[in-house]
Amino acid sequence: MEGVVYVKFVASLVFVLAILGLCAYLLRKYGGIGPAMMPQHKRRIRVLEIMPIDHKKKLFLIRHDDTEHLILTGQGHDCLISSRPAAPDAANSQDIRKTA
């Protein structure tokens, strides 16, 4: 009798893990809910590039409307390094989520 209980337990566990894996896959493939579902041409903010400096610091190149911002993050604080008008060829660049 105990063998049947263990088999049912393992089968139930595999089933639940498979459902969770399917949900995670679908969320990654089709995106979440909310602003992330907006068409790309209507988005105003894009992450153009991310460069890790070390295991805690990263540089982000963010485009907001017609301005690019270089931001350093990590170790409990964020710092705006520079802001400038966006380069003309940056209008045709894709954000990193589409290329990665």
Buried (B, 14 or more C-beta within 10 A) or exposed (E): EEEEEEEEEEEEEEEEEEEEEEEEEEEEEEEEEEEEEEEEEEEEEBEBBEEEEEEEEBBBBBBEEEEBBBBBBBEEEEEEEEEEEBEEEBEEBEBBEEEE
